[in-house]
Amino acid sequence: MSSNSSRLRQGLFLLGSLILTTPVGAQTTPIPAKAYGPVWTGFYVGAAFGGGALVNKVNTSGGASLGLDGLGSSGVLGSIYGGVDYQILPKAIIGVLAEASWSGFQSSASAQLPGAGVTANTSAGLGWSLLGRAGLLANPSTLLYLAGGYTGQNISTSGTAVAGGAVASFSRNDTVHGWTIGPGFETMLTGGWSAKLEYRYSQFGTTTPSGTALNVTPSTQAVRAGLTYRFGGLSAAATDDSPPSRPIAHNWTGFYGGVAGGGGVAVNNVSTAFGGASTSITGAGQGLLGSVFAGADYQFAPQALVGVMGDFTWAGMQSTASLTAGGANASIAAQANRAWSVMARVGYLPTPATLLYAAGGYAGQNITSTATAFAGGASAFASQDNTFHGWTVGPGVETVVTGGWTTRLEYRYSQFQQQQILSGIGIQPETHTIRAGLAYKFGVGAPSPSIASE
């Protein structure tokens, strides 16, 4: 009996010694996934607001050949969406989402002659999309992703013609189907809330209105700023085995420079007046762009900064119109090429490494207009450069990649002055552009003095 009691006391002593000498870090209780950062796996819903442009490429199949690339319209849009993501790796996410949107893209064209006139209006209304998306986490709270898939759009067209006292009108609705693709940035805010900025290019199929020889091929370019709430609801996200750490406080104060690439739409409101005749039409051209930029920021609070920046852009956004009939032809093209801007920006840091900002200021744009004509063995050619001045504004998202390197996604809407480019011909351009940029920031990477002192 005493022998057994002695063995029991020795066992309890060894067990107590083992417990007291085992480091806390060696306990087998797993660290929750959320200790490493937000969990992106789960269901979500949200709403977005933005703007963009519709471009209709028009041509005819028949005797006379007409080509317009293209007829344009611009405006705002709103959408609601829902989806699900799954974090397949510590820094990789895949998902699907569905979206319904309403677009207010509207354009009009008119021609007036003594005793006659015609007007036509186009608007894009209800749209819908079913998309897949895949993304990488620049940091635990910020996702860079690409989305793409099916999209549909309702387009309404109406018009009126008056001649010799007679009036004729028409109205029709068409549903077009196609595909859409584009990049986006999403960043966690607080709780289950996140904010995103997303660009989409959508290409639809060709339609031929009954009773006409017109072939219309529409496309849209649009940007959406959204607010999302995540419910979770699936298994925990994948995480690595590294211990949790306090987020690095980056210092955003300092100078920076970088390069960007993207695309956009130039929408030109063109009016003409000769004697008793007048016309008004909205032309649009789309294309790619590249730019260099530089600026400086001052982080005056742990979650806020102000700054200035400027850029110079080379663009290839061109609209064209051509007509061939009876052995004669004529064409006109307007190309938005060089552009420049000087802007202020103000930003909010939802996390130390990610910036949500709004920028706005002065913008300049050079447009080259070219016209050619051939008839009866005679030909004519004219070309002119015009510089337009105006303003630009838009949102952006920027996040630290590593050290002083950052990447950004930025949308710009630019409105320019109306100007007479030739006698009787006036034009007022506007542009919608998206830019994905890479910058080196002198100052990012060191702890912010304002944050480090807390």
RODO-2510 file (C-alpha; in nm, 4 decimals, decimal comma):
residues 454
     n   res          X          Y          Z
     1     m     0,0000     0,0000     0,0000
     2     s     0,2769     0,2461     0,0967
     3     s     0,4650     0,1397    -0,2143
     4     n     0,1651     0,2216    -0,4349
     5     s     0,1147     0,5589    -0,2621
     6     s     0,4809     0,6395    -0,3166
     7     r     0,4505     0,5614    -0,6896
     8     l     0,1326     0,7734    -0,7135
     9     r     0,3047     1,0699    -0,5445
    10     q     0,6025     1,0356    -0,7806
    11     g     0,3706     1,0252    -1,0863
    12     l     0,1786     1,3346    -0,9751
    13     f     0,5078     1,5160    -0,9091
    14     l     0,6388     1,4343    -1,2592
    15     l     0,3081     1,5372    -1,4197
    16     g     0,3059     1,8692    -1,2291
    17     s     0,6687     1,9345    -1,3222
    18     l     0,5915     1,8695    -1,6903
    19     i     0,2958     2,1097    -1,6864
    20     l     0,4909     2,3853    -1,5097
    21     t     0,7964     2,3578    -1,7341
    22     t     0,6087     2,3363    -2,0709
    23     p     0,6185     2,6748    -2,2582
    24     v     0,2827     2,8380    -2,3231
    25     g     0,3598     2,8455    -2,6977
    26     a     0,3834     2,4649    -2,6996
    27     q     0,0182     2,4164    -2,6086
    28     t    -0,1761     2,2318    -2,8754
    29     t    -0,4749     2,4740    -2,8954
    30     p    -0,4758     2,6082    -3,2544
    31     i    -0,4635     2,9821    -3,3186
    32     p    -0,7881     3,1009    -3,4824
    33     a    -0,7628     3,1820    -3,8523
    34     k    -0,8739     3,5395    -3,7855
    35     a    -0,5539     3,5989    -3,5875
    36     y    -0,3715     3,6137    -3,9191
    37     g    -0,6090     3,8635    -4,0805
    38     p    -0,9618     3,8781    -4,2243
    39     v    -1,1268     3,5582    -4,3433
    40     w    -1,2376     3,6049    -4,7059
    41     t    -1,4251     3,2737    -4,7350
    42     g    -1,8040     3,3012    -4,7327
    43     f    -2,1152     3,4606    -4,8769
    44     y    -2,1638     3,8337    -4,9353
    45     v    -2,4047     4,0948    -5,0719
    46     g    -2,3491     4,4555    -5,1723
    47     a    -2,4422     4,7629    -5,3711
    48     a    -2,2351     4,9784    -5,6072
    49     f    -2,2522     5,3134    -5,7837
    50     g    -2,0470     5,4375    -6,0767
    51     g    -2,0410     5,5638    -6,4311
    52     g    -1,9279     5,4826    -6,7814
    53     a    -2,0049     5,4952    -7,1506
    54     l    -2,1859     5,2989    -7,4222
    55     v    -2,0297     5,2791    -7,7699
    56     n    -2,2354     5,1595    -8,0693
    57     k    -2,0395     5,0495    -8,3742
    58     v    -2,2748     5,0904    -8,6745
    59     n    -2,2396     4,9765    -9,0353
    60     t    -2,4733     4,9040    -9,3232
    61     s    -2,5201     4,6103    -9,5562
    62     g    -2,6554     4,7394    -9,8866
    63     g    -2,5842     4,9780   -10,1739
    64     a    -2,4442     5,2738    -9,9815
    65     s    -2,1880     5,1861    -9,7136
    66     l    -2,1971     5,3700    -9,3804
    67     g    -1,9536     5,3056    -9,0983
    68     l    -1,9648     5,4691    -8,7554
    69     d    -1,7189     5,3704    -8,4850
    70     g    -1,9015     5,4755    -8,3025
    71     l    -2,2134     5,6457    -8,1669
    72     g    -2,1710     5,7058    -7,7971
    73     s    -2,3499     5,7832    -7,4743
    74     s    -2,2386     5,8231    -7,1147
    75     g    -2,3954     5,8470    -6,7700
    76     v    -2,4181     5,6917    -6,4249
    77     l    -2,5104     5,3416    -6,3086
    78     g    -2,6132     5,1570    -5,9945
    79     s    -2,6073     4,7864    -5,9116
    80     i    -2,6766     4,5234    -5,6484
    81     y    -2,4837     4,1980    -5,6293
    82     g    -2,4259     3,8833    -5,4281
    83     g    -2,1734     3,6038    -5,4357
    84     v    -1,9451     3,3646    -5,2550
    85     d    -1,5656     3,3420    -5,2228
    86     y    -1,3368     3,0621    -5,1095
    87     q    -0,9829     3,1258    -4,9859
    88     i    -0,8044     2,8288    -5,1418
    89     l    -0,4548     2,9400    -5,0270
    90     p    -0,3240     3,1954    -4,7763
    91     k    -0,2971     3,4499    -5,0589
    92     a    -0,5396     3,3198    -5,3245
    93     i    -0,9182     3,3445    -5,3591
    94     i    -1,1713     3,2195    -5,6147
    95     g    -1,5435     3,2946    -5,6283
    96     v    -1,8626     3,3533    -5,8250
    97     l    -2,1112     3,6407    -5,8175
    98     a    -2,4339     3,7580    -5,9793
    99     e    -2,5261     4,1208    -6,0426
   100     a    -2,8220     4,3308    -6,1593
   101     s    -2,7588     4,6889    -6,2690
   102     w    -2,9370     4,9928    -6,4055
   103     s    -2,7501     5,2201    -6,6477
   104     g    -2,8370     5,5767    -6,7361
   105     f    -2,6195     5,5909    -7,0490
   106     q    -2,8053     5,8204    -7,2903
   107     s    -2,7246     5,9733    -7,6281
   108     s    -2,9091     6,1673    -7,8947
   109     a    -2,8618     6,2625    -8,2584
   110     s    -3,0558     6,5174    -8,4572
   111     a    -3,0594     6,6886    -8,7980
   112     q    -3,2683     6,9901    -8,8919
   113     l    -3,3357     7,1234    -9,2436
   114     p    -3,5854     7,3845    -9,3580
   115     g    -3,9221     7,2044    -9,3386
   116     a    -3,7745     6,8738    -9,2177
   117     g    -3,6006     6,7214    -8,9185
   118     v    -3,5085     6,3945    -8,7526
   119     t    -3,4094     6,2992    -8,3978
   120     a    -3,2950     5,9670    -8,2478
   121     n    -3,2308     5,8729    -7,8848
   122     t    -3,0564     5,5719    -7,7349
   123     s    -3,0425     5,4638    -7,3709
   124     a    -2,9077     5,1618    -7,1851
   125     g    -3,1310     5,0428    -6,9001
   126     l    -3,1430     4,7128    -6,7128
   127     g    -2,8335     4,4899    -6,7237
   128     w    -2,7278     4,1647    -6,5581
   129     s    -2,4115     3,9559    -6,5218
   130     l    -2,2984     3,6153    -6,3978
   131     l    -1,9258     3,6215    -6,3213
   132     g    -1,6361     3,4241    -6,1863
   133     r    -1,3443     3,5940    -6,0141
   134     a    -0,9945     3,5017    -5,8983
   135     g    -0,7620     3,7127    -5,6891
   136     l    -0,4426     3,7473    -5,4903
   137     l    -0,4043     3,9173    -5,1521
   138     a    -0,1517     4,2012    -5,1649
   139     n    -0,1830     4,1963    -4,7850
   140     p    -0,4304     4,0166    -4,5532
   141     s    -0,6874     4,2961    -4,5896
   142     t    -0,6575     4,3873    -4,9612
   143     l    -0,7551     4,1732    -5,2608
   144     l    -0,6467     4,2320    -5,6215
   145     y    -0,8732     4,0363    -5,8551
   146     l    -0,9927     3,9753    -6,2111
   147     a    -1,3635     3,9124    -6,2839
   148     g    -1,5259     3,7945    -6,6053
   149     g    -1,8185     3,6055    -6,7540
   150     y    -2,1590     3,6453    -6,9179
   151     t    -2,3504     3,9744    -6,9382
   152     g    -2,6776     4,0967    -7,0873
   153     q    -2,8125     4,4473    -7,1482
   154     n    -3,1399     4,6115    -7,2469
   155     i    -3,1061     4,9007    -7,4961
   156     s    -3,3938     5,1311    -7,5925
   157     t    -3,4026     5,3350    -7,9136
   158     s    -3,6608     5,5912    -8,0184
   159     g    -3,6868     5,8558    -8,2878
   160     t    -3,9040     6,1030    -8,4737
   161     a    -3,8945     6,2312    -8,8317
   162     v    -4,0819     6,5343    -8,9679
   163     a    -4,1107     6,6223    -9,3388
   164     g    -4,3674     6,8264    -9,5283
   165     g    -4,6059     6,8312    -9,2344
   166     a    -4,5959     6,4523    -9,1921
   167     v    -4,4673     6,3018    -8,8680
   168     a    -4,3325     5,9491    -8,8162
   169     s    -4,1934     5,7993    -8,4975
   170     f    -4,0593     5,4687    -8,3725
   171     s    -3,9635     5,3069    -8,0433
   172     r    -3,8016     4,9693    -7,9793
   173     n    -3,6307     4,7687    -7,7041
   174     d    -3,3513     4,5224    -7,7750
   175     t    -3,1792     4,2741    -7,5454
   176     v    -2,8169     4,2026    -7,6311
   177     h    -2,5912     3,9318    -7,4892
   178     g    -2,2144     3,9125    -7,4582
   179     w    -1,9152     3,8860    -7,2273
   180     t    -1,7513     4,1129    -6,9705
   181     i    -1,4083     4,1267    -6,8042
   182     g    -1,2144     4,3624    -6,5791
   183     p    -0,9867     4,4115    -6,2758
   184     g    -1,0778     4,5237    -5,9247
   185     f    -0,9426     4,6129    -5,5815
   186     e    -1,1285     4,5195    -5,2604
   187     t    -1,0237     4,6096    -4,9064
   188     m    -1,1649     4,5207    -4,5636
   189     l    -1,3012     4,8075    -4,3545
   190     t    -1,4412     4,6869    -4,0214
   191     g    -1,6395     4,3849    -3,9105
   192     g    -1,7778     4,2152    -4,2204
   193     w    -1,7703     4,5324    -4,4323
   194     s    -1,5442     4,5860    -4,7325
   195     a    -1,5118     4,8456    -5,0114
   196     k    -1,4218     4,7783    -5,3748
   197     l    -1,3395     4,9627    -5,6960
   198     e    -1,3978     4,7639    -6,0156
   199     y    -1,3697     4,8308    -6,3893
   200     r    -1,5534     4,6344    -6,6592
   201     y    -1,5311     4,6164    -7,0370
   202     s    -1,8375     4,4485    -7,1892
   203     q    -1,8745     4,3422    -7,5535
   204     f    -2,2160     4,2498    -7,6923
   205     g    -2,3310     4,0770    -8,0086
   206     t    -2,4490     4,2438    -8,3290
   207     t    -2,8179     4,3193    -8,3820
   208     t    -3,0002     4,4246    -8,7022
   209     p    -3,3253     4,6138    -8,6363
   210     s    -3,6069     4,4721    -8,8485
   211     g    -3,6783     4,6642    -9,1664
   212     t    -3,3309     4,8232    -9,1767
   213     a    -2,9895     4,7457    -9,3236
   214     l    -2,8132     4,8705    -9,0089
   215     n    -2,5875     4,6409    -8,8058
   216     v    -2,5308     4,7651    -8,4512
   217     t    -2,2598     4,6224    -8,2226
   218     p    -2,2630     4,7788    -7,8735
   219     s    -1,9961     4,7738    -7,6020
   220     t    -1,9678     4,9424    -7,2625
   221     q    -1,6896     5,0536    -7,0327
   222     a    -1,7903     5,1206    -6,6730
   223     v    -1,6491     5,1610    -6,3236
   224     r    -1,8213     5,0640    -5,9973
   225     a    -1,7429     5,1672    -5,6405
   226     g    -1,9111     4,9181    -5,4077
   227     l    -1,9802     4,8491    -5,0414
   228     t    -2,0038     4,4812    -4,9430
   229     y    -2,1105     4,2902    -4,6323
   230     r    -1,9687     3,9408    -4,5771
   231     f    -2,1649     3,6764    -4,3843
   232     g    -1,9080     3,3971    -4,3850
   233     g    -2,0824     3,0614    -4,3689
   234     l    -1,8304     2,8204    -4,5206
   235     s    -1,5281     2,6417    -4,3747
   236     a    -1,2434     2,8455    -4,2318
   237     a    -1,0012     3,0077    -4,4699
   238     a    -0,6636     2,8590    -4,5469
   239     t    -0,3812     3,0067    -4,3382
   240     d    -0,0105     2,9561    -4,3013
   241     d     0,1677     2,8448    -3,9834
   242     s     0,3414     3,1722    -3,9034
   243     p     0,2486     3,3396    -3,5741
   244     p     0,0147     3,6398    -3,5790
   245     s     0,1833     3,9769    -3,5943
   246     r     0,0845     4,3400    -3,5550
   247     p     0,0243     4,5144    -3,8938
   248     i     0,3172     4,7250    -4,0100
   249     a     0,2465     5,0978    -3,9931
   250     h     0,3622     5,2389    -4,3278
   251     n     0,4660     5,5996    -4,3665
   252     w     0,2844     5,7471    -4,6687
   253     t     0,4516     6,0869    -4,6404
   254     g     0,6942     6,1602    -4,9237
   255     f     0,7427     6,1861    -5,2989
   256     y     0,6633     5,9140    -5,5526
   257     g     0,6728     5,8377    -5,9240
   258     g     0,5292     5,5656    -6,1416
   259     v     0,3805     5,4355    -6,4652
   260     a     0,0267     5,3266    -6,5534
   261     g    -0,1611     5,1542    -6,8321
   262     g    -0,5284     5,1186    -6,9100
   263     g    -0,8045     5,2128    -7,1478
   264     g    -1,1075     5,4302    -7,1892
   265     v    -1,3722     5,5995    -7,3988
   266     a    -1,3660     5,9490    -7,5513
   267     v    -1,7204     6,0833    -7,5996
   268     n    -1,7465     6,3830    -7,8350
   269     n    -2,0601     6,5959    -7,8526
   270     v    -2,0427     6,7396    -8,2044
   271     s    -2,2701     7,0124    -8,3450
   272     t    -2,2765     7,1748    -8,6895
   273     a    -2,4608     7,4737    -8,8310
   274     f    -2,4608     7,5857    -9,1960
   275     g    -2,7253     7,8308    -9,3149
   276     g    -3,0625     7,6870    -9,2199
   277     a    -2,9285     7,3357    -9,1524
   278     s    -2,7954     7,1998    -8,8241
   279     t    -2,6917     6,8658    -8,6802
   280     s    -2,6042     6,7297    -8,3386
   281     i    -2,4482     6,3906    -8,2704
   282     t    -2,2610     6,2125    -7,9937
   283     g    -1,9581     6,0283    -8,1290
   284     a    -1,7413     5,7934    -7,9254
   285     g    -1,4069     5,6213    -7,9634
   286     q    -1,2303     5,3739    -7,7397
   287     g    -0,8733     5,2553    -7,7047
   288     l    -0,5737     5,1999    -7,4800
   289     l    -0,3582     5,4483    -7,2907
   290     g    -0,0270     5,4716    -7,1060
   291     s     0,0949     5,7382    -6,8641
   292     v     0,3703     5,8496    -6,6312
   293     f     0,2881     6,0220    -6,3044
   294     a     0,4493     6,1777    -5,9985
   295     g     0,3326     6,3353    -5,6763
   296     a     0,3766     6,3929    -5,3050
   297     d     0,1645     6,3001    -5,0025
   298     y     0,1521     6,4149    -4,6415
   299     q     0,0083     6,1774    -4,3805
   300     f    -0,1287     6,4239    -4,1265
   301     a    -0,3100     6,1570    -3,9182
   302     p    -0,2777     5,7802    -3,8657
   303     q    -0,5652     5,7155    -4,1110
   304     a    -0,5657     6,0241    -4,3353
   305     l    -0,3462     6,2001    -4,5898
   306     v    -0,3537     6,4786    -4,8480
   307     g    -0,1384     6,5194    -5,1568
   308     v    -0,0834     6,6534    -5,5064
   309     m    -0,0024     6,4668    -5,8263
   310     g     0,0386     6,5205    -6,1979
   311     d     0,0544     6,2946    -6,5029
   312     f     0,1148     6,2907    -6,8764
   313     t    -0,0817     6,0424    -7,0865
   314     w    -0,0586     5,9002    -7,4384
   315     a    -0,3968     5,7706    -7,5597
   316     g    -0,5294     5,5976    -7,8701
   317     m    -0,9017     5,6665    -7,8296
   318     q    -1,0358     5,7365    -8,1795
   319     s    -1,3823     5,7692    -8,3324
   320     t    -1,4414     5,7454    -8,7079
   321     a    -1,7266     5,7936    -8,9545
   322     s    -1,7232     5,7005    -9,3228
   323     l    -1,9694     5,6992    -9,6129
   324     t    -1,9278     5,5420    -9,9553
   325     a    -2,1914     5,5766   -10,2291
   326     g    -2,1958     5,6102   -10,6087
   327     g    -1,8176     5,5993   -10,6481
   328     a    -1,7652     5,8768   -10,3927
   329     n    -1,6506     5,8493   -10,0337
   330     a    -1,5888     6,0687    -9,7318
   331     s    -1,4493     6,0028    -9,3850
   332     i    -1,3779     6,1919    -9,0659
   333     a    -1,1815     6,0841    -8,7587
   334     a    -1,1226     6,2394    -8,4172
   335     q    -0,8433     6,1036    -8,1999
   336     a    -0,7819     6,1957    -7,8369
   337     n    -0,4048     6,1531    -7,8078
   338     r    -0,1967     6,3554    -7,5595
   339     a    -0,3450     6,4477    -7,2207
   340     w    -0,2134     6,5951    -6,8959
   341     s    -0,3497     6,6812    -6,5517
   342     v    -0,2593     6,8402    -6,2176
   343     m    -0,4687     6,7235    -5,9238
   344     a    -0,5092     6,7245    -5,5487
   345     r    -0,6039     6,4084    -5,3651
   346     v    -0,7344     6,3219    -5,0191
   347     g    -0,7310     5,9721    -4,8785
   348     y    -0,8446     5,7446    -4,5976
   349     l    -0,6439     5,4440    -4,4728
   350     p    -0,8794     5,1601    -4,3647
   351     t    -0,5614     4,9593    -4,2960
   352     p    -0,2044     5,0921    -4,2653
   353     a    -0,1093     4,9463    -4,6068
   354     t    -0,4170     5,0384    -4,8153
   355     l    -0,5416     5,3819    -4,9231
   356     l    -0,8869     5,4792    -5,0522
   357     y    -0,8715     5,8203    -5,2183
   358     a    -1,0483     6,0783    -5,4327
   359     a    -0,8566     6,3002    -5,6768
   360     g    -0,9576     6,6005    -5,8840
   361     g    -0,8259     6,9083    -6,0599
   362     y    -0,7256     7,0532    -6,3964
   363     a    -0,7034     6,8446    -6,7159
   364     g    -0,5893     6,9212    -7,0708
   365     q    -0,6468     6,7199    -7,3860
   366     n    -0,5182     6,7346    -7,7435
   367     i    -0,7534     6,6101    -8,0191
   368     t    -0,6504     6,5602    -8,3801
   369     s    -0,9356     6,5843    -8,6338
   370     t    -0,8851     6,4517    -8,9863
   371     a    -1,1246     6,4589    -9,2840
   372     t    -1,0917     6,3170    -9,6351
   373     a    -1,3231     6,3160    -9,9372
   374     f    -1,3134     6,1800   -10,2920
   375     a    -1,5696     6,2380   -10,5702
   376     g    -1,5526     6,2621   -10,9484
   377     g    -1,1737     6,2303   -10,9578
   378     a    -1,1251     6,5184   -10,7126
   379     s    -1,0020     6,4728   -10,3550
   380     a    -0,9772     6,6832   -10,0409
   381     f    -0,7878     6,6446    -9,7120
   382     a    -0,7887     6,8467    -9,3903
   383     s    -0,6249     6,7928    -9,0510
   384     q    -0,6233     7,0059    -8,7393
   385     d    -0,4982     6,9825    -8,3808
   386     n    -0,6983     7,1438    -8,1006
   387     t    -0,6177     7,1721    -7,7313
   388     f    -0,9083     7,1555    -7,4865
   389     h    -0,9018     7,2550    -7,1185
   390     g    -1,1285     7,1267    -6,8432
   391     w    -1,1487     6,9368    -6,5157
   392     t    -1,1114     6,5767    -6,4009
   393     v    -1,2279     6,3818    -6,0950
   394     g    -1,2364     6,0211    -5,9773
   395     p    -1,1783     5,7601    -5,7038
   396     g    -0,8825     5,5284    -5,6572
   397     v    -0,7399     5,2475    -5,4450
   398     e    -0,3676     5,2114    -5,3701
   399     t    -0,1972     4,9405    -5,1674
   400     v     0,1591     4,8613    -5,0565
   401     v     0,3093     4,5601    -5,2322
   402     t     0,6521     4,5498    -5,0689
   403     g     0,8890     4,8116    -4,9322
   404     g     0,8313     5,1375    -5,1163
   405     w     0,6402     4,9775    -5,4062
   406     t     0,2662     5,0332    -5,4376
   407     t     0,0030     4,9408    -5,6945
   408     r    -0,3135     5,1364    -5,7704
   409     l    -0,6380     5,1268    -5,9678
   410     e    -0,7875     5,4645    -6,0578
   411     y    -1,0911     5,5848    -6,2540
   412     r    -1,1172     5,9314    -6,4103
   413     y    -1,4033     6,1278    -6,5575
   414     s    -1,2834     6,4351    -6,7497
   415     q    -1,5013     6,7117    -6,8946
   416     f    -1,3609     6,9682    -7,1381
   417     q    -1,4696     7,3008    -7,2807
   418     q    -1,6771     7,3407    -7,5962
   419     q    -1,4736     7,4718    -7,8868
   420     q    -1,5153     7,5574    -8,2537
   421     i    -1,2687     7,3396    -8,4452
   422     l    -1,3783     7,4612    -8,7907
   423     s    -1,6241     7,7237    -8,9110
   424     g    -1,9695     7,5947    -8,8182
   425     i    -1,8411     7,2834    -8,6381
   426     g    -1,8218     7,2709    -8,2578
   427     i    -1,7116     6,9903    -8,0287
   428     q    -1,7205     6,9286    -7,6531
   429     p    -1,5240     6,6189    -7,5483
   430     e    -1,5371     6,4104    -7,2325
   431     t    -1,3436     6,0963    -7,1365
   432     h    -1,3912     5,7965    -6,9098
   433     t    -1,0606     5,6215    -6,8330
   434     i    -0,9279     5,3497    -6,6057
   435     r    -0,5599     5,3216    -6,5057
   436     a    -0,3696     5,0438    -6,3283
   437     g    -0,0406     5,1807    -6,1976
   438     l     0,2827     5,0815    -6,0271
   439     a     0,4655     5,3431    -5,8190
   440     y     0,7734     5,3740    -5,6030
   441     k     0,7083     5,5865    -5,2957
   442     f     1,0009     5,7416    -5,1085
   443     g     0,8914     5,7044    -4,7466
   444     v     0,6676     5,3984    -4,7572
   445     g     0,8109     5,1104    -4,5575
   446     a     0,9338     5,3077    -4,2559
   447     p     0,7002     5,3318    -3,9565
   448     s     0,4875     5,6443    -3,9627
   449     p     0,5993     5,8832    -3,6844
   450     s     0,2374     5,9632    -3,5976
   451     i     0,1528     5,5922    -3,5603
   452     a     0,4780     5,4811    -3,4020
   453     s     0,4342     5,7373    -3,1255
   454     e     0,0994     5,5893    -3,0187
***
